[in-house]
């Protein structure tokens, strides 16, 4: 999940609530028949307001109501539709194909056709073309060490797609391909991998800084376990978490566990999220991590390959292992933090 392995180990791997916290979490609940503002829709669906507005303006996917002052208000049906869009995007469709498929389904339902919702075969064959195109454009820019084009591609895709979809469909495949090219002894492969990793760190750091100030949800303290040097994957997870309205305190790679309890407590963090690709030293796994669980009275999550490899040990000490996919991981965090109503 948070640490993305590539071809060699010495380089970047795309790898009890307070009252105020309970009030924030309660505010995310969807009222029965009420209309809700765009910020709440973003918290419920994981789609940031910029993307929601782009879907409305450029593709007419959603048609919210407006207040007299022009503020958007969404219904339960709108939220359901957005969740359908996300499911189709995660399956590999482009946003244009999603619009066409949903339009075909609506038209088929209106016309009472027997094969409502069936897509023509030629459209199915083209579902992955968009992502292959973006992957190739990004790889070409990396091969040319062309940061301006790389930046344009990255910004263009993030304007229309959720961060976790971009990570799964674009960033991770590019990282893996660069790793394979290095392994096949491409002359400049290792330089290209470093170039792309530095680009990602710079872009993700800037976006985290910018969007973190706009979020209103619970805080997550995120860090790599001691000995884990690769934090790009953790930064990608944090970007996805921002789309779900979480606020992030990022501590990065190779973080000792001893200060975490005090930092999280002093800054009213709802949970701690840790990540690693490989099991840490025995003392960390069997002494330091259990001590953190005992002293921090709120949830501690662990993601990355270690969450599967050490799952029984983590569960036994009270850690919440997280799924590999960012969306599934964030849903698990939401479910754990959400108070009973």
N, C-alpha and C positions, 0 to 999 in steps of 0.2 A: 504493500500500500504506500507507505511514505518513503521508502527507500527503494530506488529503482535500479536493479543491478545491470551493469554493462559488462564489458569484456575484461576489465582488469581492476584490481582492488585499490590502486593508488590514485584513482581519479574520481571525479564526481559521479555519484550514483543517483539515477532518477528514482533515487530512492526516498446534612441538614441545612437548608437554604435560609439565608436572611430574608426578612420581609421584602426588602427591595428586589431581591432575585426572584422571589415567588411572584411578586407583582409583575415583573417583566415577562416571566414565562406565561403567566395567566393571560397577559395581553395578546399572546399569539393565538389563542383559541379562536376558532371561527364561529361568530354568532350565528344562531339558527337561520333567520331569514334576512339578516342585515346586509347592507352594503359595506365593504371594507376598503380602506385606503391602500395605495400601492405598496407602502412599506410593509404592511401586514401580509399582503399577497406575496411579497418577496420572502418574508420569513417562513411562510407556509410551503412555498414551492421550491425555494432555493434559487430563484431566478432574480437577478438584481434589477432594480428599477430601470436602469439604462437599457437593458436588453428588452424588458417588457414594453417600453415605449417604442423601441425599434421594431418589434414584432407588430405593434399596432400601426405605426406610420408607414413602414415599408411593405408590409405583407398583409395588413388588414386581418390578422389572425384573431385579434381580440378587440372588442368594441365596448370599453367601459363607459359607464355613465359619467357625467361631469357635474360638479357643483356649480353654482352661479359664478364662483371665482375661477373655475376651470380645473379644479382638482379632480383627479380620476377616482372613481369608486367602482369596485368590482363585486360581482355576485358569486354565490357558491358555484353556479354553472361555469363562470369564468375560471374559477380555481380548478375545477375538474378538467376543463379544456386545456389549461396550461399544463396540468399533469399529464394529459394525453400527449401533448406536444413534446414534453420532455422524454417520455417513453419512446416515442418515434425517433427523436434525435439520438438517443442512446443506442438505438438499433442501427444507426448509420445513415439515416436520411439527411438530406439537406433541408434547410428551413423552407425553401421553395417547394420541394417535394412534399413536405408535411402539409403545406397549405393546399396543394393540389389534391392530396389523398383525403384530407378532411373535407374539402369541397366536394369531391366525388361521393363521399359517403353521405353527406347531407343531401346532395342532388338525388342519389339513389333512393334514399329514404323518402324524399318528397315524391318521387315518381313511382314508388312502390315496386321497384325492380327486384327480381328474384335474387340477383347476385350483388346485392348492396354491399359495398365495402371491399369488393374484389378489385385488385390492381392488375392492370395489363402486364404481361410478362416482361415487355421491353422496359418498363419503368423499374421493375425489380432488379433487372440486370445493371441498372445505372445507380443503385442506391449508394454505393461506396465511391463513386467517381469524385465527389466533392472532396472527400477526405484524402483520397489518393492525390488529387490535384494540389491540395494545400501541403501535403507532406513533401511532394516533389518540389514545389516552389520554395519551401523552407530549406530543404536539403541543398537545392541549387544555390540559395543565398549563403548557406554555410560553406559550401565548397569554394565559393568566390570570396569568402570573408567579407560579405557585403552586409554590414550591420543595418544600413538604412532600409534595404529591401526586407531583411529579416524583421525589422521593427514594423514595417508596413503590413506584412503578412500577419504577424501576431496581433496587432491592433485591429485589423480588419475582421479576423475570425472571432475575437473576443467581444466585438460589438454585437454579434448576433447569436452567440452560443454560450451556454453556461460554462463556467470555468472547469467543472469536473468532466464535461463532455469534451472540451478542447484538450484537456490533459489526456484523457483516455484515447481519443481518436487521432490526435495530432502530436502532442509533445512526447508521449511515451514511445510511439512508433519511430519518431525521428531519433530519439535518444538510443533506442535499440539498434537502429540502422547504422548510426555513427559508431556504435560499439562493434558491430559486425565488420564494418569497413576497417576499423583499426585492427581487428583480429586477422583480417585477410591481408594485412600488411600494406594497405594503401599508403603511399608515401607520406601524405599529409594528414592521415586519419587522426592521429593523436592530437595534432594541433587543432583540427576542426572540432574535435570533441571538447577540448579546452575552451575554444572560442564560443561554442554554443552554451556550455555550462556557465561561463562568465556572463554571457548575454542573459541567460535565464535568471541568474542571481540578481543582476541589476534590474531587470524588468519586474521580477516578482517582488523584490524589495521595495521598489518605488510604488508599485500598485498596492502592496500591503500598507505602506505608510499613508497613501492617499485615501484608500477606501476604509481603512480601519477607523478613521476619524468620523465616518458617516454612520457607523453601525450603532445600534442601541441595545442589542441583545446581551446575553450573559458572556462573561469573559472566559476564554480558554487560555491556560498557560501551556505552551507547546515547546517541546525540546527533544533532542535526540539523547538517548541513553549514553552514559559514560562509555567512551571508546568508539562511538559511532561518529565518523567524521563527515558523513555525507548528508547534507540537509536540504538539497534541492527538492527531493520528494516531500519532505515536511513542509516546505514553502508552498508547493503545489496544493497540498492538503489545506493549508491555511487560506489560500486564495479561494478554494471551494467553500470553506467555512464562512468566509466573509459574505458569500452569496446567500448563505443561510442566516445572515444577520448576527453572527457571532462576532465578538471583539476578541482580538488576538494579542497576547503578550508572547512574542517570539524570542526564545533564548538560543536557538540554533544548535549547532553540532557539539558533541562531546561535553554534555552538561552534567556536572556532579549533582547527585540527588539531594545532598544535605540541605542546600538553601531553598529547595523548592517549596517545602511546606510553609515557611515563613513568607516567602514572596507571594504565594497563592493566597494565603490567609490575609496578609496585609492589604492586598489589592482586590479582595472580594471576588476571587475567581471561582466560577461554578465547578470547574473540573481541571484536572491536569491531563494532557495528552502527550505520551512519550512514544518514541519510534526507534527502531533499530532493524538492521538486516540480519545480523547474526547475534546469537546469545552473548551477553556480556560476561565478564569474569564472574566466577562463582560467588564471590563475596557480594557483588552488586545484586545478582539475582536472588540470592538466598539470605542476604542480611539487609542491604541498603534499601531495596525496593519494598520488602515487608515492613521495614521501619517507617517508610514514607506512608504506606497504607494505614498504619496504626496512628500516626500523628496527624494526618490530614483526613478530616471527617467527611470529605466529599469524594465523589468518584475519581478514580485514576484509570485512564484508558491507555492501552498499549497497542500500537499498530505497526505495520511493516511485516516482513516475513517472520520475525520472531513471534508474532501473535499466533501463528499456526504451529511453528516448531515447538514452542514452549507453552502451548495452550493449557494443558492440565496443571502445570506448575503455577501459571498466572491465575487461573481460576481458583486454585486452592488458597492462594494468599489474598484473594479479594479483588484482583485486578479485572477490568473489563476488556477482554481482547476485542479488537475491532476487525471487521471484514476488510478485504483488500480494496474493494471499490470505494471511492470517496463518497458517492451518494449513499451506499449502504452503511458506511461508517457514520456519516452524519445523521442518518435516520436512527441508528442505534444510540448515538449520543443524545439526540432529541428525546428519544423514548426514555432513556435513563434519567435525564434531567427534568423531564416534564412531571410536575406534581400531580397527584391524583385529584380529580375533581369530584 
